Every structure is written in C-alpha cells, then in structure tokens.
Amino acid sequence: MPPLYLVQQGAKIRINNRRVRVEMDPSEADGSQPELLLQVPIGQVSQVILFGNIGLTTPAIATFLESGIDVIFLTQNGEYRGQLSGGLTPHVPIRRAQYKSLADPQFSLHTAQGIVSAKLQHQRALLQRRGRELNNPEITSAAERLSESMQTVERKTSLSSLRGLEGAASAAYFSGFRRLFDPAWNFNTRQRRPPGDPVNVLLSFGYTLLAHAASGAAQAAGLDPYAGFFHEVVYNRPALGLDLMEEFRPVVDGVVLWACRSEVLTPADFTPGPPERPVVMSDDAKKRFIKAFEERMNREFLHPIRQLRLPLRQCMLEQARQIAARVVEERPGYQGMGFR
C-alpha cells in the first residue's frame, strides 16, 4: 500500500467510520461546512506523510497509533521534522544480531561494499541507457569512471576509503547526469543545502520520499533503521534507512529526468525564495511529482533473491529482509537488485 501524502496547507485529518477524511475548514465568518478533499479507508493507508501546516485530530492520532501507521512530519519543502510512531517492532533477536554485526568492522565493510556496488551499477546503467541518444562525451566519460570505481570497490579495506570512493563516483555521475537536461533547467551540479535550482529541488525532494520509504522497510523487516553499516551512525539519522536507499537513488533520478523531459514539470513551477530556500516548488508541482514517484514505486521488477516480479516498494522491503537474514546468519554482504 502506498503512503498518504498531504501538501494542502491548512488541511486537517479526521477519522470517521474507519475512514481517513482530509478536510479544509471554512473561515469562521461564512459558517459553511468543511470541504472534503480526500477520503480513504484506513486499511488502504500504510503511512501518512505531511508537508507543512496540516493538522490531526486527537481521534486521528489514536487511530494511527492503534493501527501501526506512522505519521511523518516534514516542512513544506520536505525537510524532516519528526514522526508519530507506535512502539518498536518485537524483533529482539534480529536487532540483537544487527548490533552484533555492526560491531564487526569486516561485516560492516563487506555489507557496505555490496551496497555501494549496487548503487554504482544502477547509476552507470541510467547514464548508458539515457545517454545513448545524445552521444555526449561527458556522459560517456562519466559512465566509464563509474565502471572504474566499480572495479575498485572490493579493494577498499576501510569504510572511510569506501566512502571516499563513493563520493568521488557520485561527483562523476552527476557530471554526466546533468547533461541529460535541457539548459533551461539551469542544472549545473548537485547542490544539496540549499538546492539552488529546480532539478536539485526535485532530487532532494525525491530522496526525502525515498529515505522514508527505506526507513519504513527496514523497520518492517525487524531492523533498527538508525543502525547502519555504510552510513555513520549519528544521533537522529536513520543510517540503515540511508544504506538501504542508496541503490534506489537512481530510481528518483529517473523520475526527475522523466518529469522534466516530458514537461510534467516545467521551470515555471518554481519561483524564487528567501536565501535559505532560494528555489520554491509549487504545491501543485509537488502533487504531480509525488504521483510520478508513486507510479514508479508501483512498477514491477524482478527481485533477484525471491525470483518474483514485485512492485518496487515491495522489492525495497525484500532488500531489507535480505539484510535481516544476513545479520542473523552472520553472512556479510549485500546483493543488489539489478532492476531487470
């Protein structure tokens, strides 16, 4: 089941007969009834993601907690604020094994190597697939550098050197990826804080959605989403969720590229903002991007371990289950998707 995304500022979530109702309260002056924006059965909601000023009634909070539905609170432009969540999943043996594996440097290194290899493979595939029609030497060069990096991953003997390799490879990737966009988008380099152009805004927004999907998958598999192998464990950062999302980042990149090329989104959907948020995406554009993101997450791919064609969101859960199985079995490593 997909999450329920809400971007309409001033909306409020209520519960009525086990249905989630999203309403817009009228002004006190006109005395009219609330406007119903959306209504969906509670059983069709896996997670609720709120952008900005959106309210929850107390019965809605109680229902989400009782139903095990996490509520993620983000700023209007997608920065994480916090979440409403029930208790931890009762998977003590898995988490105990996870913490034991995390304390083993070689286990962490081999797992991280598998994660990085999967990411680089998918980044290279995107450049090769999308760049064929352009015949651009920068795209070709970037794909070749990713191939070289992939050959080096297994030779890295520490997490710090592996992270350095991954950072250099990502820089090479974006040097080619930017060439896939029309110059009108003004996308020259990957810029995170703050995103300085519309494409960077879309990438950061998409990665935020992906990170929450990955953290949810990790937790559903019985793992602690904050105890990762490749990303350094830092307070309040879902390191394992970030680990799990790495190989899926090119999925977001592909959605961004498609939305910009197909004119589902245009530069006119973005306006100048304050220095801390120099480019602002309209709420309507967010809805269109979320729709495209969810359509991609519902697309089926062959999962290499299960040997079944599954929706991409389910594949992410299966990848989390792979990590859970490996920590329990003390079997380091990580097998990437391949996206065939």
Backbone hydrogen bonds in HBPLUS format (Angstrom, degrees):
<---DONOR---> <-ACCEPTOR-->    atom                        ^
c    i                          cat <-CA-CA->   ^        H-A-AA   ^      H-
h    n   atom  resd res      DA  || num        DHA   H-A  angle D-A-AA Bond
n    s   type  num  typ     dist DA aas  dist angle  dist       angle   num
A0004-LEU N   A0047-GLN O   2.68 MM  43  6.08 158.3  1.72 156.7 162.6     1
A0049-ILE N   A0004-LEU O   2.85 MM  45  6.10 167.6  1.86 155.3 157.4     2
A0006-LEU N   A0049-ILE O   2.98 MM  43  6.35 153.9  2.05 169.0 170.4     3
A0051-PHE N   A0006-LEU O   2.98 MM  45  6.18 156.1  2.04 170.2 178.0     4
A0011-ALA N   A0008-GLN O   3.28 MM   3  5.83 156.6  2.34 135.3 134.8     5
A0010-GLY N   A0053-ASN O   2.70 MM  43  5.57 167.0  1.72 165.5 170.3     6
A0055-GLY N   A0011-ALA O   2.86 MM  44  6.28 160.7  1.90 153.8 153.0     7
A0012-LYS N   A0023-GLU O   2.77 MM  11  5.35 153.2  1.84 156.2 164.8     8
A0023-GLU N   A0012-LYS O   2.86 MM  11  5.35 169.0  1.87 159.9 160.1     9
A0013-ILE N   A0055-GLY O   2.84 MM  42  6.10 155.3  1.90 135.4 141.7    10
A0057-THR N   A0013-ILE O   3.13 MM  44  6.32 153.4  2.20 168.2 170.2    11
A0014-ARG N   A0021-ARG O   2.79 MM   7  5.11 166.3  1.81 155.8 160.7    12
A0021-ARG N   A0014-ARG O   2.82 MM   7  5.11 176.5  1.82 153.4 153.5    13
A0016-ASN N   A0019-ARG O   2.98 MM   3  5.25 161.7  2.01 147.6 153.5    14
A0019-ARG N   A0016-ASN O   3.06 MM   3  5.25 134.1  2.27 103.0 115.9    15
A0042-ILE N   A0018-ARG O   2.97 MM  24  5.63 169.7  1.98 147.9 144.5    16
A0020-VAL N   A0040-VAL O   2.73 MM  20  5.29 159.1  1.77 167.6 160.4    17
A0040-VAL N   A0020-VAL O   3.00 MM  20  5.29 152.8  2.07 141.5 150.2    18
A0022-VAL N   A0038-LEU O   2.83 MM  16  5.04 171.9  1.84 152.2 153.0    19
A0037-LEU N   A0022-VAL O   2.74 MM  15  5.45 158.6  1.79 156.8 163.2    20
A0038-LEU N   A0022-VAL O   3.28 MM  16  5.04 150.4  2.37 136.9 138.0    21
A0024-MET N   A0035-GLU O   2.81 MM  11  5.06 152.6  1.89 142.6 152.0    22
A0035-GLU N   A0024-MET O   2.99 MM  11  5.06 162.1  2.02 146.3 142.9    23
A0044-GLN N   A0041-PRO O   2.98 MM   3  5.55 165.6  2.01 118.8 123.6    24
A0045-VAL N   A0042-ILE O   3.21 MM   3  5.52 158.7  2.26 117.4 117.2    25
A0048-VAL N   A0070-ASP O   2.94 MM  22  6.30 164.9  1.96 161.1 165.3    26
A0072-ILE N   A0048-VAL O   2.73 MM  24  6.14 163.0  1.76 164.6 168.3    27
A0050-LEU N   A0072-ILE O   2.85 MM  22  6.08 175.5  1.85 174.3 172.9    28
A0074-LEU N   A0050-LEU O   2.85 MM  24  5.91 157.3  1.90 165.4 173.1    29
A0052-GLY N   A0074-LEU O   2.85 MM  22  6.09 173.2  1.85 143.1 145.3    30
A0054-ILE N   A0052-GLY O   3.06 MM   2  6.01 121.9  2.41 112.0  96.4    31
A0060-ALA N   A0057-THR O   3.09 MM   3  5.15 119.9  2.46  96.5 111.7    32
A0061-ILE N   A0057-THR O   3.02 MM   4  6.42 155.9  2.08 152.6 159.2    33
A0062-ALA N   A0058-THR O   2.98 MM   4  6.26 164.9  2.00 156.7 160.3    34
A0063-THR N   A0059-PRO O   2.92 MM   4  6.08 156.7  1.98 144.9 151.2    35
A0064-PHE N   A0060-ALA O   2.97 MM   4  6.16 163.3  2.00 153.1 157.0    36
A0065-LEU N   A0061-ILE O   3.01 MM   4  6.23 160.2  2.05 151.0 156.6    37
A0066-GLU N   A0062-ALA O   2.92 MM   4  6.10 163.6  1.95 149.7 154.6    38
A0067-SER N   A0063-THR O   2.92 MM   4  5.99 143.0  2.06 143.5 153.5    39
A0069-ILE N   A0064-PHE O   2.88 MM   5  4.91 163.2  1.91 152.5 152.3    40
A0068-GLY N   A0065-LEU O   3.25 MM   3  5.21 158.9  2.30 100.7 107.0    41
A0071-VAL N   A0084-LEU O   2.91 MM  13  4.95 162.0  1.94 144.8 150.5    42
A0084-LEU N   A0071-VAL O   2.76 MM  13  4.95 157.8  1.80 146.8 154.2    43
A0073-PHE N   A0082-GLY O   2.83 MM   9  5.35 171.0  1.83 159.8 159.5    44
A0081-ARG N   A0073-PHE O   2.80 MM   8  5.37 151.5  1.88 161.7 154.9    45
A0082-GLY N   A0073-PHE O   3.34 MM   9  5.35 152.8  2.42 139.0 140.6    46
A0075-THR N   A0079-GLU O   2.70 MM   4  5.08 152.1  1.78 141.4 151.1    47
A0078-GLY N   A0075-THR O   2.97 MM   3  5.09 165.7  1.99 110.6 113.8    48
A0091-HIS N   A0089-THR O   2.85 MM   2  5.71 138.0  2.03 107.2  94.9    49
A0095-ARG N   A0091-HIS O   3.10 MM   4  6.39 168.5  2.12 159.4 162.8    50
A0096-ARG N   A0092-VAL O   2.82 MM   4  5.93 157.9  1.86 158.5 165.2    51
A0097-ALA N   A0093-PRO O   3.00 MM   4  6.15 159.7  2.04 143.9 149.1    52
A0098-GLN N   A0094-ILE O   2.83 MM   4  6.09 147.5  1.94 144.4 154.7    53
A0099-TYR N   A0095-ARG O   2.95 MM   4  6.18 162.1  1.98 152.3 154.6    54
A0100-LYS N   A0096-ARG O   3.05 MM   4  6.28 153.6  2.12 145.1 152.7    55
A0101-SER N   A0097-ALA O   2.92 MM   4  6.12 158.1  1.97 147.8 153.5    56
A0102-LEU N   A0098-GLN O   2.89 MM   4  6.09 150.0  1.98 145.9 154.9    57
A0103-ALA N   A0099-TYR O   3.20 MM   4  6.40 134.3  2.42 136.2 146.2    58
A0103-ALA N   A0100-LYS O   3.21 MM   3  5.30 134.7  2.43  96.1 107.9    59
A0104-ASP N   A0101-SER O   3.01 MM   3  5.20 157.9  2.06 106.7 113.9    60
A0108-SER N   A0104-ASP O   3.06 MM   4  6.35 169.3  2.08 163.2 165.7    61
A0109-LEU N   A0105-PRO O   2.92 MM   4  6.08 158.9  1.97 145.5 151.7    62
A0110-HIS N   A0106-GLN O   2.97 MM   4  6.10 172.1  1.98 150.9 152.6    63
A0111-THR N   A0107-PHE O   3.01 MM   4  6.13 161.2  2.04 151.9 157.6    64
A0112-ALA N   A0108-SER O   2.89 MM   4  5.98 161.1  1.92 149.0 154.9    65
A0113-GLN N   A0109-LEU O   2.85 MM   4  6.05 151.0  1.93 149.3 157.6    66
A0114-GLY N   A0110-HIS O   3.19 MM   4  6.43 154.6  2.26 141.9 147.1    67
A0115-ILE N   A0111-THR O   3.11 MM   4  6.43 153.0  2.18 146.4 154.0    68
A0116-VAL N   A0112-ALA O   2.92 MM   4  6.16 166.4  1.94 156.9 159.5    69
A0117-SER N   A0113-GLN O   2.94 MM   4  6.04 163.7  1.97 148.8 153.9    70
A0118-ALA N   A0114-GLY O   3.07 MM   4  6.20 158.1  2.12 142.9 148.3    71
A0119-LYS N   A0115-ILE O   3.09 MM   4  6.36 158.8  2.14 147.7 153.4    72
A0120-LEU N   A0116-VAL O   2.95 MM   4  6.18 171.6  1.95 161.4 162.3    73
A0121-GLN N   A0117-SER O   2.98 MM   4  6.09 156.5  2.04 147.2 153.9    74
A0122-HIS N   A0118-ALA O   3.14 MM   4  6.36 157.4  2.20 147.0 152.1    75
A0123-GLN N   A0119-LYS O   2.91 MM   4  6.19 154.7  1.98 153.2 161.1    76
A0124-ARG N   A0120-LEU O   2.93 MM   4  6.06 165.2  1.95 149.9 153.7    77
A0125-ALA N   A0121-GLN O   3.03 MM   4  6.20 156.7  2.08 142.0 148.8    78
A0126-LEU N   A0122-HIS O   3.04 MM   4  6.21 153.3  2.12 142.6 148.8    79
A0127-LEU N   A0123-GLN O   3.12 MM   4  6.44 164.6  2.14 153.0 156.1    80
A0128-GLN N   A0124-ARG O   2.91 MM   4  6.12 165.9  1.93 156.3 160.5    81
A0129-ARG N   A0125-ALA O   2.86 MM   4  5.89 161.3  1.90 148.1 153.6    82
A0130-ARG N   A0126-LEU O   2.89 MM   4  5.88 171.0  1.90 153.8 156.8    83
A0131-GLY N   A0127-LEU O   2.81 MM   4  5.39 139.6  1.97 135.8 146.5    84
A0134-LEU N   A0131-GLY O   3.11 MM   3  5.32 139.1  2.29 104.3 115.8    85
A0135-ASN N   A0131-GLY O   3.21 MM   4  6.36 148.1  2.31 159.9 166.7    86
A0140-THR N   A0136-ASN O   3.12 MM   4  6.44 163.4  2.15 154.9 159.8    87
A0141-SER N   A0137-PRO O   2.86 MM   4  5.98 159.7  1.90 144.8 150.6    88
A0142-ALA N   A0138-GLU O   2.97 MM   4  6.08 155.9  2.03 140.4 146.9    89
A0143-ALA N   A0139-ILE O   3.03 MM   4  6.27 159.3  2.08 150.0 155.0    90
A0144-GLU N   A0140-THR O   3.01 MM   4  6.29 151.8  2.10 146.7 154.7    91
A0145-ARG N   A0141-SER O   2.96 MM   4  6.25 153.9  2.03 149.7 156.4    92
A0146-LEU N   A0142-ALA O   3.03 MM   4  6.32 146.9  2.14 144.8 153.7    93
A0147-SER N   A0143-ALA O   3.05 MM   4  6.35 149.5  2.14 141.7 149.8    94
A0148-GLU N   A0144-GLU O   3.02 MM   4  6.37 153.4  2.09 146.7 153.5    95
A0149-SER N   A0145-ARG O   2.95 MM   4  6.18 153.3  2.02 142.2 149.6    96
A0150-MET N   A0146-LEU O   2.90 MM   4  6.14 153.9  1.97 149.4 156.1    97
A0151-GLN N   A0147-SER O   3.25 MM   4  6.55 144.4  2.39 142.0 150.2    98
A0152-THR N   A0149-SER O   2.96 MM   3  5.07 141.9  2.11 101.1 112.9    99
A0153-VAL N   A0149-SER O   3.17 MM   4  6.38 130.1  2.44 150.0 162.3   100
A0155-ARG N   A0152-THR O   2.93 MM   3  5.37 147.3  2.04 114.0 124.4   101
A0156-LYS N   A0153-VAL O   3.15 MM   3  5.66 165.2  2.17 115.8 120.4   102
A0162-LEU N   A0158-SER O   3.08 MM   4  6.29 152.6  2.16 144.3 152.6   103
A0163-ARG N   A0159-LEU O   2.82 MM   4  6.01 155.5  1.87 150.1 156.4   104
A0164-GLY N   A0160-SER O   3.04 MM   4  6.28 148.5  2.14 139.4 148.0   105
A0165-LEU N   A0161-SER O   2.99 MM   4  6.26 154.0  2.06 144.2 150.6   106
A0166-GLU N   A0162-LEU O   2.91 MM   4  6.18 162.0  1.95 150.7 155.6   107
A0167-GLY N   A0163-ARG O   2.92 MM   4  6.10 155.7  1.98 146.4 152.8   108
A0168-ALA N   A0164-GLY O   3.06 MM   4  6.28 161.0  2.09 148.5 152.9   109
A0169-ALA N   A0165-LEU O   2.90 MM   4  6.09 158.2  1.95 151.7 158.4   110
A0170-SER N   A0166-GLU O   2.91 MM   4  6.07 152.4  1.98 145.9 153.1   111
A0171-ALA N   A0167-GLY O   3.08 MM   4  6.33 153.4  2.16 143.7 150.5   112
A0172-ALA N   A0168-ALA O   3.03 MM   4  6.34 154.7  2.10 144.9 151.6   113
A0173-TYR N   A0169-ALA O   2.85 MM   4  6.11 156.4  1.91 147.3 154.3   114
A0174-PHE N   A0170-SER O   2.97 MM   4  6.23 164.9  1.99 153.6 155.7   115
A0175-SER N   A0171-ALA O   3.09 MM   4  6.28 138.4  2.27 139.1 150.2   116
A0175-SER N   A0172-ALA O   3.18 MM   3  5.14 126.7  2.48  93.5 107.6   117
A0176-GLY N   A0173-TYR O   3.06 MM   3  5.43 137.5  2.25 104.6 115.8   118
A0177-PHE N   A0173-TYR O   2.79 MM   4  6.01 162.3  1.82 151.9 158.1   119
A0178-ARG N   A0174-PHE O   3.10 MM   4  5.82 161.8  2.13 137.4 140.0   120
A0179-ARG N   A0176-GLY O   3.02 MM   3  5.47 143.2  2.16 110.1 120.5   121
A0180-LEU N   A0177-PHE O   3.02 MM   3  5.57 165.7  2.04 117.9 122.3   122
A0181-PHE N   A0178-ARG O   3.33 MM   3  5.85 169.8  2.34 114.2 116.9   123
A0185-TRP N   A0182-ASP O   3.02 MM   3  5.98 169.6  2.03 131.6 133.8   124
A0186-ASN N   A0183-PRO O   2.94 MM   3  5.39 159.6  1.98 115.0 121.7   125
A0201-VAL N   A0197-ASP O   3.03 MM   4  6.30 151.8  2.11 153.3 162.3   126
A0202-LEU N   A0198-PRO O   2.96 MM   4  6.25 157.9  2.01 150.7 155.8   127
A0203-LEU N   A0199-VAL O   2.86 MM   4  6.15 159.8  1.90 153.2 158.9   128
A0204-SER N   A0200-ASN O   2.99 MM   4  6.09 171.3  2.00 149.1 151.5   129
A0205-PHE N   A0201-VAL O   2.93 MM   4  6.05 157.4  1.99 146.3 153.4   130
A0206-GLY N   A0202-LEU O   2.81 MM   4  5.94 164.6  1.83 151.0 155.4   131
A0207-TYR N   A0203-LEU O   2.86 MM   4  6.04 159.8  1.90 152.9 158.6   132
A0208-THR N   A0204-SER O   3.03 MM   4  6.19 144.4  2.16 140.0 149.1   133
A0209-LEU N   A0205-PHE O   3.18 MM   4  6.57 157.9  2.23 149.1 153.7   134
A0210-LEU N   A0206-GLY O   2.94 MM   4  6.20 158.6  1.99 148.5 155.1   135
A0211-ALA N   A0207-TYR O   2.81 MM   4  5.92 154.8  1.87 145.6 152.0   136
A0212-HIS N   A0208-THR O   3.23 MM   4  6.49 157.0  2.28 149.3 153.6   137
A0213-ALA N   A0209-LEU O   3.13 MM   4  6.40 152.4  2.21 144.3 152.3   138
A0214-ALA N   A0210-LEU O   2.87 MM   4  6.12 157.1  1.92 153.3 159.6   139
A0215-SER N   A0211-ALA O   2.92 MM   4  6.09 161.5  1.96 147.4 152.5   140
A0216-GLY N   A0212-HIS O   3.00 MM   4  6.03 154.7  2.06 139.6 146.6   141
A0217-ALA N   A0213-ALA O   3.01 MM   4  6.22 147.3  2.12 140.3 149.2   142
A0218-ALA N   A0214-ALA O   2.94 MM   4  6.22 158.0  1.99 151.2 156.7   143
A0219-GLN N   A0215-SER O   3.04 MM   4  6.26 161.0  2.08 146.7 151.5   144
A0220-ALA N   A0216-GLY O   2.89 MM   4  6.06 153.5  1.96 143.4 151.3   145
A0221-ALA N   A0217-ALA O   3.00 MM   4  6.20 137.3  2.19 142.9 153.4   146
A0223-LEU N   A0218-ALA O   2.97 MM   5  5.31 149.2  2.06 162.6 153.0   147
A0222-GLY N   A0219-GLN O   3.01 MM   3  5.16 159.6  2.06 107.4 112.6   148
A0227-ALA N   A0224-ASP O   3.19 MM   3  5.68 171.5  2.19 120.6 123.2   149
A0240-LEU N   A0225-PRO O   2.93 MM  15  4.80 127.8  2.21 123.9 134.4   150
A0241-GLY N   A0225-PRO O   3.25 MM  16  5.23 152.1  2.33 140.0 133.9   151
A0237-ARG N   A0234-VAL O   3.09 MM   3  5.61 147.7  2.20 146.3 140.3   152
A0239-ALA N   A0237-ARG O   2.78 MM   2  5.63 124.1  2.09 117.2 100.3   153
A0242-LEU N   A0238-PRO O   2.91 MM   4  6.23 152.3  1.98 155.3 164.0   154
A0243-ASP N   A0239-ALA O   2.87 MM   4  6.18 147.7  1.97 142.1 151.9   155
A0244-LEU N   A0240-LEU O   2.87 MM   4  6.09 166.2  1.89 154.4 156.6   156
A0245-MET N   A0241-GLY O   3.06 MM   4  6.24 143.4  2.20 140.3 149.7   157
A0246-GLU N   A0243-ASP O   3.22 MM   3  5.56 149.1  2.32 106.7 115.2   158
A0248-PHE N   A0245-MET O   2.87 MM   3  5.14 137.5  2.05 108.3 121.8   159
A0249-ARG N   A0246-GLU O   3.23 MM   3  5.44 163.0  2.26 107.4 112.5   160
A0251-VAL N   A0248-PHE O   2.90 MM   3  5.33 143.5  2.03 111.4 122.7   161
A0252-VAL N   A0249-ARG O   2.93 MM   3  5.38 119.9  2.30 111.7 125.0   162
A0253-ASP N   A0249-ARG O   3.06 MM   4  6.46 160.5  2.10 150.1 156.2   163
A0254-GLY N   A0250-PRO O   2.86 MM   4  5.98 152.6  1.93 141.0 147.2   164
A0255-VAL N   A0251-VAL O   3.05 MM   4  6.38 150.7  2.14 144.9 152.7   165
A0256-VAL N   A0252-VAL O   2.89 MM   4  6.17 164.8  1.91 160.9 164.3   166
A0257-LEU N   A0253-ASP O   2.93 MM   4  6.13 164.2  1.96 148.9 153.6   167
A0258-TRP N   A0254-GLY O   2.91 MM   4  6.05 162.6  1.94 146.1 151.1   168
A0259-ALA N   A0255-VAL O   2.87 MM   4  6.03 165.3  1.89 152.6 156.8   169
A0260-CYS N   A0256-VAL O   3.01 MM   4  6.18 155.6  2.07 150.5 156.7   170
A0261-ARG N   A0257-LEU O   2.91 MM   4  6.01 160.4  1.95 150.9 156.9   171
A0262-SER N   A0258-TRP O   2.86 MM   4  5.79 157.5  1.91 151.5 157.0   172
A0264-VAL N   A0259-ALA O   3.13 MM   5  4.98 127.6  2.42 139.4 150.6   173
A0265-LEU N   A0259-ALA O   3.14 MM   6  5.59 157.8  2.19 140.5 135.0   174
A0269-ASP N   A0266-THR O   2.92 MM   3  5.66 169.1  1.93 126.5 130.2   175
A0270-PHE N   A0267-PRO O   3.17 MM   3  5.71 160.7  2.21 117.7 120.3   176
A0282-SER N   A0269-ASP O   3.10 MM  13  5.82 157.3  2.15 171.3 176.1   177
A0271-THR N   A0280-VAL O   2.89 MM   9  5.21 156.5  1.95 145.0 151.2   178
A0280-VAL N   A0271-THR O   2.79 MM   9  5.21 168.4  1.80 160.6 164.5   179
A0273-GLY N   A0278-PRO O   2.85 MM   5  4.32 145.3  1.98 112.6 112.6   180
A0277-ARG N   A0274-PRO O   2.86 MM   3  5.21 151.3  1.95 113.5 123.2   181
A0286-LYS N   A0282-SER O   3.04 MM   4  6.42 150.4  2.13 146.7 155.2   182
A0287-LYS N   A0283-ASP O   3.10 MM   4  6.43 154.3  2.16 147.1 152.9   183
A0288-ARG N   A0284-ASP O   3.13 MM   4  6.45 156.0  2.19 145.8 151.7   184
A0289-PHE N   A0285-ALA O   2.89 MM   4  6.13 157.1  1.95 151.3 157.8   185
A0290-ILE N   A0286-LYS O   2.83 MM   4  6.01 166.3  1.85 155.2 159.1   186
A0291-LYS N   A0287-LYS O   2.99 MM   4  6.15 156.7  2.05 144.8 151.1   187
A0292-ALA N   A0288-ARG O   3.11 MM   4  6.36 157.4  2.16 142.9 148.4   188
A0293-PHE N   A0289-PHE O   2.82 MM   4  6.08 157.8  1.87 154.5 161.5   189
A0294-GLU N   A0290-ILE O   2.88 MM   4  6.07 164.2  1.90 154.6 157.8   190
A0295-GLU N   A0291-LYS O   2.98 MM   4  6.17 153.2  2.06 145.0 152.7   191
A0296-ARG N   A0292-ALA O   3.10 MM   4  6.35 152.8  2.18 144.1 150.6   192
A0297-MET N   A0293-PHE O   2.94 MM   4  6.25 153.3  2.01 146.9 155.1   193
A0298-ASN N   A0294-GLU O   2.96 MM   4  6.11 129.3  2.22 140.9 153.1   194
A0299-ARG N   A0296-ARG O   3.10 MM   3  5.16 157.0  2.15 102.7 110.0   195
A0313-ARG N   A0297-MET O   3.01 MM  16  5.33 146.9  2.12 155.5 146.9   196
A0312-LEU N   A0299-ARG O   2.91 MM  13  5.89 135.2  2.11 147.2 154.6   197
A0301-PHE N   A0310-LEU O   2.82 MM   9  5.49 154.5  1.89 147.1 146.7   198
A0310-LEU N   A0301-PHE O   2.81 MM   9  5.49 155.2  1.87 156.1 150.5   199
A0303-HIS N   A0308-LEU O   2.86 MM   5  5.62 172.8  1.86 152.5 152.1   200
A0307-GLN N   A0303-HIS O   2.73 MM   4  5.28 140.4  1.88 145.8 156.1   201
A0314-GLN N   A0311-PRO O   2.86 MM   3  5.26 121.4  2.21 108.8 123.8   202
A0315-CYS N   A0311-PRO O   2.89 MM   4  6.27 149.4  1.98 150.0 160.0   203
A0316-MET N   A0312-LEU O   2.97 MM   4  6.28 148.9  2.07 147.7 154.7   204
A0317-LEU N   A0313-ARG O   3.29 MM   4  6.63 150.2  2.39 137.2 144.5   205
A0318-GLU N   A0314-GLN O   2.91 MM   4  6.27 152.3  1.98 147.9 156.0   206
A0319-GLN N   A0315-CYS O   2.90 MM   4  6.21 145.0  2.02 146.4 156.0   207
A0320-ALA N   A0316-MET O   3.02 MM   4  6.35 148.0  2.13 142.5 151.2   208
A0321-ARG N   A0317-LEU O   2.88 MM   4  6.23 150.4  1.97 146.1 155.0   209
A0322-GLN N   A0318-GLU O   2.88 MM   4  6.15 139.1  2.04 137.6 148.9   210
A0323-ILE N   A0319-GLN O   3.16 MM   4  6.52 154.7  2.22 143.8 148.5   211
A0324-ALA N   A0320-ALA O   2.99 MM   4  6.34 159.0  2.03 147.9 153.9   212
A0325-ALA N   A0321-ARG O   2.87 MM   4  6.10 158.9  1.91 148.9 153.9   213
A0326-ARG N   A0322-GLN O   2.95 MM   4  6.19 156.0  2.01 149.1 155.9   214
A0327-VAL N   A0323-ILE O   2.99 MM   4  6.27 157.1  2.04 155.7 160.6   215
A0328-VAL N   A0324-ALA O   3.18 MM   4  6.34 159.1  2.22 147.0 152.6   216
A0329-GLU N   A0325-ALA O   2.92 MM   4  6.03 156.4  1.98 147.6 154.5   217
A0330-GLU N   A0326-ARG O   2.87 MM   4  5.67 107.5  2.41 133.3 148.6   218
A0331-ARG N   A0326-ARG O   2.84 MM   5  4.76 166.6  1.85 142.2 146.5   219
